[in-house]
Amino acid sequence: MSMSRASRSQERLVVVGGDAAGMSAASQARRLKGPDELEIVAFERGHFTSYSACGIPYWVGGDVEDRDQLIARSPEEHRARGIDLRMRTEVTELDVAGGRVRSRDLESGAEAWTSYDKLVLATGAHPMRPSLPGIDAPGVHGVQTLDDGQALLDTLVRTAGRRAVVIGAGYIGVEMAEALINRGYEVTVVNRGQEPMSTLDPDMGRLVHEAMEGLGITMVNDAEVTKILTGEDGRVRAVATEDAEYPADVVVLGIGVRPETALAEAAGLPLGDHRGLLTDLAMRVRGHENIWAGGDCVEVLDLVSGRERHIALGTHANKHGQVIGANVGGGYATFPGVVGTAVSKVCDLEIARTGLREKDARRAGLRFETVTIESTSRAGYYPGADPMKVKMLAERRTGRLLGVQIVGREGAAKRVDIAAVALTACMTVEQMTALDLGYAPPFSPVWDPILVAARKAVIAVRARTA
């Protein structure tokens, strides 16, 4: 049994989860309060802390040579800052009424209770594993943590065959398909959607489809996986749909992730429609004064639609951690919400989106106009002026910007940040046309592609309201 709260002079903060949100919260709280005021105990069930999960596909694909390049801060560095970080230790139960957590050492099996005054839940998310025959066979991998990435690399080294099937074509699926191509594998992507990248509208996803096929990836859309077939040795040998079988020496799940909230649910903490924890603006779990949550295990407010969403991104997780740490440490901070900005790439094709897709806007009950323009990343006469396509959604009556999607070559993706700021500021497309953006021929045409799309959207909105 751990020391009781009543017998301790300083407060104790317990953090469950040692990656972006959890350790950002712990580090920020430590900056604000010293060890004599606040004891910090953190539990992490894996082998690594404070790492870039977003970088795993690039490590697997060989763009990043060494795994440790993805680690921002080691356990030893956290401990040197006065954080009692316990690795390979899984929290198995939350006793909210008693203010304590039960943990199990995964090496020795020893269990113990640790009391807390303040609790941070940063349990992350887990790859979705559909209930299919053979889904747990050797050679089938989800990729969410560094441990997952290491397990996949170990399989790639041991496997004699060179055929890979990726199930799903979201960000992870697309990035892992390219990584496996870079590893010399024949890659098939089986996707139940109309086009890859369901975070884009299908007309923009089609551009990603074409780029993937240009890399030599076989795309199978509108296909539902029914089972994973195994050989006599029990290892994966193929992925089956209703219409075909696709040979596989390794299978990667790129279907997406779900919030890791089983602990929270068992403890009676509030979950949203997407099974993520619900918090207030200070990232405090609703209805619980001394419990905070952040990162991939929470739902956040979409500032455009006004609805709660689950978005698993390291950018959000680090911000959540900073907000939580400030509040735990006696300061004050809030996390107002997101607009849903994300970028990715397939080879040299850049992909970006922010705000709402067409189906998101319909689901939210919004009426809107959609425009699509083609432009270039630089002045047309300047060397390296590559084409890009910009799609923009604007609310029908008000002209409020609702969303932007961009697909193009070098210099395309980060233009989405202009739209992200405009969305956050609730700007109209007409207001956007007056934005004072930087211009020089090596960086942009005189009219930046975002402004060209905004001008076209203004015309569409005016035509509808005339």
N, C-alpha and C positions, 0 to 999 in steps of 0.2 A: 504494500500500500504506500502511496505517496504521502508527503506531508500535507495536512489539511490546510484549507484556506485560512482558518482561524488562527493557526499557529505560525503564519508567515507574516513578516513585516512589510514586504513589498508585494505588489500585484504580480500575478503570473498570466502571461499570454500564451495560449497554446495554438499552434498553427498546424493544420492538417493539410499536407501537400507542400512539396519543396521546390516547385517550379516557379513560373513567372509571377503569378499573383501572390502566392504564399510567401515567397522569400522577398518580394518587393515590399509587402506589408511588414514583414519582420524587420527588414533593414530600415525602412522609414520610421517605424516605431522606435527602433534602437537609436536612431539619430536624435529623436526628440526626448527620449528618456534613457538614462543610464541604467546599468545593471543593479544599482542599489535601489532604484525606483521600480523597475520592471524586469522581471525574469521572463525570458522568452524560450519556450520549448517548441521545437518544430519536428514533425514526423514525416518521413518520406519513405515509401515502400520500395522505391527503385534504387538504382545504383548511382543516379546523377541528380544534380540540382541546377536550377537557373540556367537552362539550356534553350536553344532555339529549335523547337519542334518544326518550325517552318523550313529550317535548313536541311532536314533529314533527306528529302528527295535529292538534293544536290550533293549530299555526302554519299548516298547510295549510288548516284550516277557518276561520281568521280570528280565533279566540279570542285568540291571541298575535299581535300586530301585526307585530313585527319579528323576523327570524331571530336577530339578535344577542342577543335576550333569553334565548335558550336556551343561550348560551355562558357557562359559569361562569368560565373563565380563558382568555385569548387566548395565542397563541404568544409574543407579546412579554412578557407577564407571566411565563410560565414561564422565558423566557430571562433575565429580570431577576432571577430567583431562583437563577441559576447552573446552569440545565439547558440543555445544547446540543441544542436541539430542531430537527430537520431535517424541514421540511414537504415535501409532494409527493415524498417519498422512500420507495420501497417496498423492503422486505427480500425478496430473492428466494431466498436460500439460507442455511441454518444449517449451519455446520461445527462440530459439537459436539466432536469429537476435537481440533480445532485451536483451539477457543475463539474463534470469529470468525463474523461474519455478512457476507454480501454484499448490498449495496444498490444500487439504481438510481434516479438522479434522473429523475423522470418528465417534467421539462421539457427537460432537455438530453440525456438518455439515458446520461449518464456513470455508470460503475459503479465500486465501490470495496469493499474488504474493511475491516471494523472489528473489531479484537480486543476481547475482553471478559474480565473476571474473574468477573463475575456477569451473568446474563441474565434478563430478565423478558419473558415472552411474554404479550401482551395484545391478541391479533389479532382478538378479537371474534367475530361471527357474520355470516353472509350470508343474505339472503332465499332461501328455497327456490324454485327455478325448475324446474318439472317439464319433462321432455323431451317437449315437445309441438310440433307444427308451428306456426310463427308466434310462438313464445314470445319471440323476440328482435326482433320487429317494433317499429318506432317507435310510441310510444304505450302500450307495456306497461312498467309500472314496479314494481320492488320498492322498499320504503321501510324502510331500516335506518339510514342515515347522513344528516347534514345535506346532503351532496352529492346523495343520492337525493331528499330532500325538495325541494331547489331544482330538480332536473331535472323532478320532477312538476309543481311550480308553473309552471315555464316552459312545459310542455306544456299546462297548463290555460289559460294566457294565450293561447297560439298557436292552440288548437283552437277551431274555429267551432262544432262540435256540442256538445250538452249531455247526452250519454248516457254513463254510466260503469258498468262492471261490476267488481265486486270479487270476486276468486276466493279463497274461504276466509273463515271466520267466527270466527277466533280473536280475540284482543285487538286486533291490528293491523287485521284485516279489519273488525271492528265499528267501531272508532274511525275508520278511514278512510272507511267508508260514511257515518258521520255528518258527517265533515268535508266530503265531497263534496256531501251534501245542503245543508250550510250554504253551499257555493259555488254553489248553484242548479242542480245536476245532477240528472237522473233516475238513480237508483241501483238496480242489481240486484246482489244478493249471491248467488253460486253456491257452495253449500256441500255437500261430500260427506257430512257428518255428518247425524245425525237432527235435531239442533237446533243453533243457533249456540252458540258458547262451549263447546267440547268440554272445557274445564277444569272445567265444571260437569256434574252429572248431567243427563240429558235433561229430567227433570221441572222442574228449575230453569232450564235453557236455554230451555224453552218460554216462560217469562216474558220473557226477552230477545227472543225471536222476536216476541212480541206488541208489545213496545215499539218494535222496529225498524219493524214494519209501521205502527205509529201515527205514525212520523216520515215515512211515505211511501216507505220502502225496500221494494222487492220482494224477498222471501226465496224462494230456490229451494233446498230441502234435498234430501238423498239424491240428489245429482246430481254426476256426474263430468265434468269438462271434458275433451274429447277433442282440441280444436285451437283455435287462434286464427286467425280468418279475416282476410285482408287485402284491401285494395282495389287498384286499378290503380296507385296511387301507393306501394304497399308498406306503407302505414300500417294499423294495426288498424281493422277495421270491425265485428267481431262476435266473440263467444265461443260456441263450439259445445259442446253435450253430445250424448249419444246420441239424445236426444229432441227437442231444440230448439236454436234459435240466438237469441242475445241481442245486439241491436245495441249497439255500443260505439264511442265516439270516444276513450275512454281506458280502460285496464285497469290495475287495481292488484292486485298479488299480496299477499294476506294469509294465505298458507298456513302461515307460520311461518318459523323460521330454523334453520340448522344451524351448529355450531361451525366457525370458520374455522381449520382445523388442517392444511391441506395441507403447509405448511412443516414443521410438527412431525412429521407422518407421514413425510415424505421424509427427515427427519433421524433416524428411528427412535425417536422419543419415544413413551411409552406412551399409548394411547387407550382409552377405554371403549366400552361398547356403543352409546352415542349419538354416538360419534366425537369426544368432548371429551377434552381432556388430563386425565390422572389425577394428582392431587397428594396430598401428605400433609396433616396438619392445619395445618402452617405454610405451606401453599400452595407447597411445593417439589415440583417434578416428580419423581415416584417414580423412584428409582434414579439421580438426578442431583443432586449436592450443591450445585452453583452455578447451577441453573436453576429459576426460579419461574414460575408461570403463574396468571392470574386473569381474571375477567370472563366474557364470553359464550363463550370458547373452552374452558372447563373444565367438568368434571362435578363435582357436589357431593353430599355425603351427605344423603339424606333421613332426618331424625331419627325420623320416624314409621314408615316401612317398613323402614329399614335398608339401602336400596338406593341406588346412584348414580343421579343424575338430571341432566339438562341443563335449566337454567332461566335464560333470558336476561333479567335484570333489572338495572337500574342500581343498585338498593340493594345487591345482592350484589357487583356489580363494585367499587363504592366501598369496601366492607368488605374485599374481597380485596386491593385496592390498599393499604389501611392496614396490613393484616397483612403483606403482602410487604415494604412499605417499612420497617416496624419490624424485620423479620428481616434484610433486606439492610443496614440501617443499624446493625446490631450489637445491637439489642434483641431482644425475644421477644414473639410474639403468635401466636394460632391462630384458625382459622375452623372451628368445630365442625360446621357443617352448617346445613340449612334445614328449615322445615316446609312450604314451598310457599305462602306468603301472597301474594295478588295482589288488586288492586282495579281497577275500571274503571267506565265509565258509558255509558249510551245516553240522550242528552238528560238528563232529570232522574232516570232510573232508575239506581240505584247497584247495582253487582255486586261481590261479594266472595267469596273462598274461601281456605281454608287447610287443610292436611292432605290426607287421602286422599278421593278419590271412591269410589263403590261398586266400580267396576271395578278401581281401584288396590288396594283392600283385598282383593278376591278374588285378584288377581294375586299379592299378597304372602302368600297363604295364611291370611289372617285371617278369623275368623268374627265377625260384627258384627250390631248392631241399628241400625236407622235410624228416626229420628223427624223429623216436620216440623210446625212450629207457625206460626201467624199471629199477629202482634202489631202494635204501633204504635211509632213512634219517640219519642213523647212520651205523657204521660198522656192518656187518651182524651178527656177534657173540655177539654184545652188546645188552643188554635188551632194548626193546622198538624200535627196528629197524623196522620201518613201511615202506611199499612199497610206491613208488611214480612213476608217469609217467611224462616224460618230452618230449615235442614236440618242435622241433626247425626248423626254416626256414632259409635258407641261399641263397643268390643270386648265380645264376648258374655259371657265369664266374668268378666273383671276389671273391666269398666266403664271401662277407659281410653279417654279421648277419642281419636278417630281423625281426625275432620275436621268442618269446618263450612262451609256455603255460605249466603250471605245475598243476597237480592234485595229491594230496596225503594226508597223515596224518600229525601229528605234525612235524613241522620243514620243511615242503615242501614250503609253500607259499612265505616266505620272501627270498628264494633263487632267486626269480625273480629279486631282486634288483641287483644281479650280472649282469644279462642280460640287465637290464635297463641302467646300467653304460656302458656296452659294446656297446649298441645301440647308446647312446649319444656320445660316443667316435668314432663311425663309425668303430668299430673293425671287423676284419674278424674272422670266426670261428677258423681258424688256429692260429691266435694271441691269441684267448681265451684259447686254450689248454695249453698255457704257463702261465696262470694267477696263481699267488702265493696265493692260497686260504688257509684259516686256516683249519687245520686237527687235530682231535683227535677222537678216537672211539666213544665217547658220542655225537659227533656233525656231523660226516660225515664219509663215507667210504674213503679209501685212495684217490680214484678218485671220487671227488664230482660229483653228478648226472649231474650238468650243464656241467662239463668238459667231462663226458662220452658222452653226447649228442653232444658236440662240436667236439669231435674226430670222431664220426660217421658221422657228417655233412661234415667234411673235406674229408673223404673217398668218400662220395656221390658226392661232388663237383669235386674231382679229377677224379673220374670215368667218369663223364660227359664231362670233358674237355680233357681227354686223347685221 
